[in-house]
Amino acid sequence: MIEVILFLVLGILLGYFVRKKQRFLSISNRLVSISIYALLFLLGVALGTNSDLLRQLPKLGGYAFVLAVLSILGSIVLAAFLYRKMFKKTEEKHEE
């Protein structure tokens, strides 16, 4: 676990010192995207080889769908609430 934290801190420090170098940022953004795709692919391979998971996939898919729908609805409700609380007063001041 200490290795993970060490790599994170080293990455933060490196990012701080090269944050204004556009060429480095462009290359690092591309590498991050490629790394994420590779990790997602490997996760898919690991899940695809898990026979227990594949047997329970229909049940898990239903739970995942319900969780996704409720998460989206919760985000919409919270965003609408925060919009009304934060920006409604600003709009009223501009109208006066």
N, C-alpha and C positions, 0 to 999 in steps of 0.2 A: 504494500500500500504506500509505503514511503517513496517508492520509485515513481508512482503515479503523481503524487503531490510534487515531487522534485521536478519531473518533466513539465508539469503545469506551470510551476513558478519560473522555470527556465524559459518556457514559451512566452510567458507574460513579459519577462524582462527583455527578451529578444524583440518582441513586438513593440515594446515601448521605445527601444532605441532605433528601430527601423520604420517607425510608423509614417514617416514622411517620404519614404522611398517608394515611388509608384511602381517601379519594375518589380521590386520584391513583393509588394502587396498583390500585384497581378498574378505572379507565380504562386504565391501562397494560397490565394483564393482558388486557383485551379487545382492545386494539390489537395486542398481541403475537400473540394467537390469530388475529386477522384477517390479520395480515402473514404468518404461517406458512402459512395456507391459501392466500393469494394466491401466495406463492412456490412452494408445491407444485403449484398449478394451472399456473403459468407453466413450471415444470420439466416437467410432463406435456405441455404444448403443445410445448415444445422437443424433447422426446423423440419425440413423435408425428410431428413433421415431419422427423425424421431417418430417411431411407429405409434407410440401411445398418444402423442399429440394429434397425429393424423386421424386416429380413430375417434377422438373427441372433437374434431374440428367443427362439425355441424353445431354442436352445443356451444362451443366457444365462439363461433361466428355470430350466433344470436346474441350472446352476452356482449360481444364487441360492438355489434350494431346498436344495441340499446345504450351502451356506454357512450358511443360516438354521438348519437342523437341527443342524449341528455347533456353532454358536454357542450355541443353547439348551442342548444337552447339556453343553457346557463350563461354562456358567453354573451349571447344576444341580449338577454335580460339584464345582465350586469352592465354591459356597455350602454344600453338605453338608460339605465338608472344613473350611471355616472355622467352621461352626457347631459341629462336633465339637471343634475346637481351642479356640475362644473361649468357648463357653457350657457345655460338658460339665463343666468343673471348677467353674463357678459353681453348676450344678445339684447336683453332688455335695456341695458345702459346705452347701447349704440342706437337704439330706436328713439330715445328721448331727445 
